[in-house]
Amino acid sequence: MIIIREVFTAKPGQASKLAKLFKKAFGTDQNVRIMTDLVGNYNTVVVEMQMNSLAEFEKEMEDYKSGKPDPRMDPKVAEEMSKYTEMYVTGRREIYQTVE
């Protein structure tokens, strides 16, 4: 099992909007959590995903890069998501393997 964290530093005034957009896009997926800072760097939004393997994550990334629409996502939400890059300054990805 792996955990992927997409960590964003939102532009001032955009963190809650970005978090709500991610919640709208991924909120029904039980393997995804959306988090915002409580203590730490301001304007931080984290999308945390749990996946079975790195290969599964790589497949999803290839689909995303190819422009293939996510069949699980409402097309209207997908259109809103196309503008999420305007809401943050920087971001990073963290990938962890769980110890079983």
C-alpha positions, 0 to 999 in steps of 0.5 A: 500500500502506498500513500501519495500526498500532493502538497500545495501552497495556495495563493493568499485567499485561495486555500479554502477555494482550492480545498473545496474544489478538490473536495468537489472533485475527489470527495466521494472517493474513500481513498482520498482525503483533503486537508488544510493547515491547522498549524504550520505553513499558511495556505497549505492544502493537501490531497492525500490518496491511498493506492495499492501500488506505485504502478496503479499511481503511474497508470493514473498519472499517464491517463491524466497526462494524456488528457483522458477524462476521468470517468469517475468525475463529473464533466462540470467539475473536470472543467473547474479542475482545469483552472486549479493551477491558477490557485496555488504558488507551488506544490510538491508530491510525497510518496510513502510506502506503508509498513505492514 
